[in-house]
Amino acid sequence: MTDAVKKLKELVDSSHNIVFFGGAGVSTESGIPDFRSTSGLYHQEWRYPPETILSHTFYESNPEEFFRFYRTKMLAPEAKPNAAHYKLAEWEAAGKLKAVVTQNIDGLHQAAGSKNVLELHGSVHRNYCEHCRTFYGLDRILAATGVPRCPCGGIIKPDVVLYEEGLDQQTLNKAIRAIAEADMLIIGGTSLNVYPAAGLINYYRGHKLVLINKSAVTQDLSAGLVITDPIGEVLSQL
């Protein structure tokens, strides 16, 4: 155990209201590619840029291509939680961690056992008919070909936040409150490039700010502890 990991353990042991704020890097050790690394989704060849395909405008104008991309690149039904997911769920069960605020849409935190997960960008496991509002699970999207449709004829839309769409206000408010009340904030697996989600960390008022990310982040966080190793590898040592 390195000195940095020992320090992290000391901080965790002395905290009772931890909030974890995470991004795509939390799930890379589960085999889900991140968006912005050199091997991530944004550097793979596709007919249109991912930002274009994953926009509300594109979804409405070209749903066939949207769902082709979505099924191929955004869904990973075989992925399993990794050590980071399980450690966070363990801390929550022990009463130390109060919330997971995530930019991820894969549902792996819940699969590991976490209960209070605030999904800023929605979840691939929730899908709804735009016409009658009937909800469907991920299996319905995977089983369909082309544009998935409800028996009523409406398109079944993934309950994920696309570019040009706003975040759910209730989820946003809960995340702000959790971060503001935390006595320790751990930021993991995110480059803090995506707003407004990345701006939520500004609500933290405590003095135990930890950053665990393989690459540098865009913001000057003045974090008390910075660890540049895979987050699952780090948390598995605690």
N, C-alpha and C positions, 0 to 999 in steps of 0.2 A: 504494500500500500504506500503510495507516494505521500509526500508531505501535504500536497494539495487535497488529496482524497481524505487524509486524516483530518484536515481542517474542515472539510465538508461534513464529515461525520460529527465533529464537535458542534458545528452549527445546527445540524439536524437534531442531535440529541438534546440541545438546549432550547429547541423551538417547539411550540404547541399549536401554532396556527400557520402552517406552511401552505403556500399556494404555488402550484407549478404552472408555468406558462410555456407551452411547447408548440413546435412546428414540425415540418416534414422530416427533419433529421431524427426525430424520435422513432419513426417507423422504418427508416432505411435498414436497420438491423433485422427487420422482419421481412426484408426483400422488396419493399415498396420504394421505388426511386423517388428522390426528392425533385424539386422543381428547378433549382438554380445552380446546383453543382455542375462540374464539367461533364459528368455522366448522367445528369438529371434529365427530366422530361423536356425542359426548355432547350436542350441542345440536341434533341433527336429530330430526324427528318420527318416532315409531314407536309401535306398539301398546303395547309395554312398555318400561320403561327399559332401556338397553343392559346395565347391571349385572345386571339380572334375567335377561335373555335369555342372557347369557354366563355364567350360573352352572351349576354341576353339577346342582343341583336342577331347574332349568328344563329343562336338556338331557334329563334322565331323564323328566320329567313331560310335556314338550311338544316332542318331537324334531322334529316337522314345522315348527313355528314357529321353533325354534332354527336349523334348516338353511336356512330361507327367509331369515332375517336374516344368517346366516353367509355364504351365497353372495352376498347383495346388498351387504353392508357390510364384510365382513372379507377378501374375496378381491379381488386386483387382478392377475390373471395377465398383463396387458399392461404392467405397470409395469417400468421399467428402472432400473438403478443410476444414481445421480447423481454429481456430482464428489466428494462426501464419501466415498461408498463406494469409489470408484476410488482416491482418495488414501490411504485407510487400507490398501487392498490393496497399493498401491505401497510404503508404509512397511514392511509386513510382508515383502514380497519382498526388500526391502533389508536386512532383519534388525533394523530399529529398533523395530518394533511387534510385541509378543509375543502379544497377544490382543485380540479384540473381544468385549466383554461387552454383549449387547444384550437389550433388552426386546421387540424387534420379532419378529414371526413371519413376515415376508414373504420371507426368504431372499435379500434383495438384496445383502447383504455377500458371500455365497458367489458370487452371480452376477457380482460385480465381481472376484472372484479371491481373496478372503480365505479362508484355510484354517482358522486356529484361531479359530472363532467359537463362543462360548458362549451358546446361546440359552436364556435364563432362562425364557421363556414358551412354548418349543416352536416348531413350524414348521408352516405350512399345507401344506408339501410332504411331510409325513409323516402318514399316516393308517393306522389299523389296525383290523382286525376285532376286536370285543370278545369274540367267541366263540372263533375259531381262531387269532387273533393274526397273521393274514396282513397284510403291509404293502402299502399302495397309495400312489401318487403323487397329486398335486393333480388330474390329469386325471380320475381316477375320481370325485372329488367334483363336479367341474364338469359331467361328462357325465350324472350321475345326476339324477333328479328326485325331489323329496320326500326321504325318509330313505334315504341310500345304504346298500345292503346287499351283503354278501359272498355268493358262491354258496352258502356254508354256511348262510346265513340270518341271520347276525349283523349288527348295525349297524356300519358303518365310522365310527369316531370320529376326528376330527382330533386329532393329537398336539400339542395346545396346552393350556396351563394355564388352566382356567376358574376363575371365582370359586368359592371354597370348596375348591379343590384346592391341594395343596402343590407347591412347586417340586421338580424332580428333584434329589435330594441330591448325586449325583455331579457334575452341572453346577454346582451351588451351591458345592461344595467347590473345584472347579477355578477358579471365578471369584474366590473368596476368596483362594486362593493366588496367582493372577495379580496381583490388585490389591495384595496385601500385599508382593509382590516388586518391584513397578514402581518405576522411578525417575522416572516422569512419568505422571500420570493426567489424561486429557482427558475431561471429561463434556460430552456434546453432545446437544442435541435432546430433553431430558427435564426435566420440572418437578420430578422427584424426589418425586412424590406416591404412587407405588405401592410398597407394602411387601409382602414383605421385600426386594425387589430394591433399592430405594433405599438401604436400610441397608448395602449392601455397600461403599459408598464409605468407610465408617468404618474399614475395614481398611487403608486407604492410610496409609503411614507416611513417605512422601517429602515433598519440599518444592517440587514443581512441580505444583501443582494448577490446572488451567485449566477454566473453564466457558464453553461456547459455547451460548447459548440465546437465542431471540428474546424471551422473557419472563422475569420474575423467578422464582426457585425458592423452594420453601417452607422450605428449610433454610439456616441461616447456615453457609456452607462455609468462609468465610475464604479464598476462592480467591485465589491470587496474581495471576491474570489473568482478567478477565471480559469477554467479547465478546458483545454483544447483536445479532448479525446472523445471517442464515441460514447454517447450518453448511457447506453445499456452496459457497456464495459465499465463505466465509472460507477453507476448505481449498484451494479451487481457486487461490488466490493464492500458495500455498507451493510 
